[in-house]
Amino acid sequence: MATTLDIFIHMDAVNRNEWQGAADDRPLTDAGKKQAERIAEMLGSQKVDGIFSSPAARCRESLEPLAKQSGLQVEVLPGFKDTLGYKAPAGWENPNREGPDPLGGAESAGSAFAALRQIQAKVPDGRAVLCSYGDIVPALMAFLSGANGAQMPARNNKKGAVFTVVIDGDKASLSGADAPADFPQ
């Protein structure tokens, strides 16, 4: 029994530097809403058994057209939450290092992997779709690549790129697909 998970980074959202509210409340732009409709067309062409999101509004909104089309609810999994500003536990700090804490990426990947296992338990032999952040998705793909001796898919920063993870037991295979040429950017 294998779980297939199509993962994408949220559609175009209001610029974080212009947004005045809580980071997780930052919504999609009008262009992002059109992109969400288009990705629903792309991913909804095959049966979807589950739809999962990080807690961010922009991720949930990116999935709403697909949820409506497939008759499913978007299930929020906190394990896909961004951990920007991660602070190392006491004793793990590195006072000689400047910049972001590298343990934050490791914590994000581990948390996302635990959430991925939740998806596998809910959709043990089917297809699910996940939308998360631009930091979480690459961290998860790097973790899965290293844990499975798999090649890391090429990163495409264009909206509409989709990564596919097939989990069969304890093994995962990874692939990626660029956004179609006609995907609104």
C-alpha positions as CSV (number, residue, x, y, z in Angstrom):
1,M,0.0,0.0,0.0
2,A,1.5,3.3,-1.1
3,T,0.5,6.9,-0.3
4,T,1.1,9.4,-3.1
5,L,1.4,13.0,-1.9
6,D,1.4,16.0,-4.3
7,I,3.0,19.0,-2.5
8,F,3.1,22.6,-3.6
9,I,4.1,25.9,-2.2
10,H,1.2,28.3,-1.6
11,M,0.1,30.6,-4.4
12,D,0.9,34.3,-4.7
13,A,0.2,36.0,-1.4
14,V,0.2,39.6,-0.1
15,N,3.8,40.8,0.3
16,R,5.0,40.0,3.8
17,N,6.7,43.4,4.1
18,E,3.4,45.1,3.4
19,W,1.2,42.9,5.6
20,Q,0.2,44.4,8.9
21,G,-1.5,41.4,10.6
22,A,-0.2,38.1,12.0
23,A,2.0,36.2,9.6
24,D,-0.3,33.2,9.4
25,D,-3.2,35.4,8.4
26,R,-1.5,36.8,5.3
27,P,-4.0,36.0,2.4
28,L,-3.6,35.3,-1.3
29,T,-3.7,38.1,-3.8
30,D,-6.2,38.2,-6.7
31,A,-3.5,36.6,-8.9
32,G,-3.0,34.0,-6.2
33,K,-6.7,33.1,-6.2
34,K,-6.5,32.6,-10.0
35,Q,-3.4,30.4,-9.5
36,A,-5.4,28.4,-6.9
37,E,-8.1,27.8,-9.4
38,R,-5.6,26.7,-12.0
39,I,-3.8,24.3,-9.6
40,A,-7.1,22.8,-8.7
41,E,-7.7,22.0,-12.4
42,M,-4.3,20.4,-12.6
43,L,-4.4,18.3,-9.4
44,G,-8.1,17.6,-9.5
45,S,-7.8,15.7,-12.8
46,Q,-7.1,12.6,-10.8
47,K,-8.9,11.3,-7.7
48,V,-7.9,13.0,-4.5
49,D,-8.4,11.2,-1.2
50,G,-7.2,13.9,1.2
51,I,-6.3,17.6,1.3
52,F,-3.9,18.9,3.9
53,S,-2.5,22.3,4.7
54,S,-0.2,24.2,7.0
55,P,-2.1,26.5,9.4
56,A,-1.4,29.6,7.2
57,A,-4.4,31.3,5.5
58,R,-2.5,31.5,2.2
59,C,-2.0,27.8,2.2
60,R,-5.6,26.9,3.0
61,E,-6.8,29.4,0.4
62,S,-4.5,27.8,-2.2
63,L,-6.4,24.6,-1.6
64,E,-10.0,25.8,-1.4
65,P,-10.8,25.4,-5.1
66,L,-9.5,21.8,-5.1
67,A,-11.4,21.1,-1.9
68,K,-14.6,22.4,-3.4
69,Q,-14.0,20.5,-6.7
70,S,-13.3,17.2,-4.9
71,G,-15.9,17.5,-2.2
72,L,-13.3,17.2,0.6
73,Q,-12.4,19.4,3.5
74,V,-9.0,21.0,3.9
75,E,-7.4,19.5,7.0
76,V,-4.9,21.7,8.8
77,L,-1.8,19.9,10.2
78,P,0.3,22.1,12.6
79,G,3.4,20.0,11.8
80,F,3.6,22.0,8.5
81,K,3.9,25.3,10.4
82,D,6.8,27.5,9.6
83,T,9.3,27.8,12.4
84,L,11.0,31.1,11.4
85,G,12.7,32.6,14.4
86,Y,13.4,29.1,15.8
87,K,15.5,29.3,19.0
88,A,17.7,26.4,19.9
89,P,17.0,24.7,23.2
90,A,19.2,25.6,26.1
91,G,22.7,24.1,25.7
92,W,22.3,23.8,21.9
93,E,23.0,27.4,21.1
94,N,26.0,28.3,19.0
95,P,27.2,31.7,20.2
96,N,29.9,31.8,17.4
97,R,27.3,31.5,14.6
98,E,25.6,34.6,13.1
99,G,22.4,34.4,11.2
100,P,19.4,32.0,11.4
101,D,19.8,28.9,13.5
102,P,20.4,25.9,11.3
103,L,18.6,23.8,13.8
104,G,15.4,25.6,12.7
105,G,15.5,23.9,9.3
106,A,16.1,20.5,11.0
107,E,13.2,21.1,13.4
108,S,10.9,22.1,10.5
109,A,11.9,19.0,8.5
110,G,11.3,16.7,11.4
111,S,7.9,18.3,12.3
112,A,6.9,18.1,8.6
113,F,8.0,14.4,8.4
114,A,5.8,13.6,11.5
115,A,2.9,15.3,9.8
116,L,3.6,13.4,6.6
117,R,3.3,10.2,8.6
118,Q,-0.1,11.4,9.8
119,I,-1.2,11.8,6.2
120,Q,0.2,8.3,5.4
121,A,-2.0,6.9,8.2
122,K,-5.1,8.8,7.0
123,V,-4.5,8.0,3.3
124,P,-2.7,4.6,3.4
125,D,-3.4,3.6,-0.1
126,G,-4.4,6.7,-2.0
127,R,-3.5,10.2,-3.1
128,A,-3.4,13.3,-1.0
129,V,-2.5,17.0,-1.8
130,L,-0.6,19.3,0.6
131,C,0.1,23.0,0.5
132,S,2.8,24.5,2.7
133,Y,5.4,27.2,2.9
134,G,8.4,27.9,0.7
135,D,10.7,27.0,3.6
136,I,9.0,23.9,4.8
137,V,8.6,22.1,1.4
138,P,12.4,22.2,0.5
139,A,13.3,21.2,4.1
140,L,11.0,18.2,3.9
141,M,12.2,17.2,0.4
142,A,15.9,17.5,1.6
143,F,15.1,15.3,4.7
144,L,13.3,12.7,2.6
145,S,16.1,12.8,0.0
146,G,18.7,12.1,2.7
147,A,16.7,9.5,4.6
148,N,15.9,7.5,1.4
149,G,19.1,7.9,-0.6
150,A,16.9,9.6,-3.2
151,Q,17.9,12.4,-5.5
152,M,16.5,15.8,-4.5
153,P,14.1,17.1,-7.2
154,A,15.2,20.3,-8.9
155,R,13.7,23.3,-7.1
156,N,11.5,25.5,-9.3
157,N,10.4,28.7,-7.6
158,K,7.6,29.4,-10.0
159,K,4.1,29.0,-8.7
160,G,2.4,25.9,-9.9
161,A,5.5,23.6,-9.5
162,V,4.4,20.3,-7.8
163,F,6.6,17.8,-6.0
164,T,5.4,14.2,-5.6
165,V,6.3,11.9,-2.8
166,V,5.3,8.3,-3.0
167,I,5.6,6.6,0.4
168,D,5.6,2.8,0.4
169,G,6.1,1.5,3.9
170,D,9.2,3.2,5.3
171,K,10.6,4.2,1.9
172,A,9.8,7.3,-0.1
173,S,10.5,8.3,-3.7
174,L,10.6,11.9,-4.8
175,S,9.9,13.7,-8.1
176,G,9.1,17.2,-9.2
177,A,7.2,18.8,-12.1
178,D,7.7,22.4,-13.2
179,A,4.7,24.6,-13.6
180,P,3.1,24.3,-17.0
181,A,4.0,27.1,-19.4
182,D,0.5,28.5,-19.3
183,F,0.3,28.7,-15.5
184,P,-0.4,32.3,-14.4
185,Q,2.6,33.9,-12.8
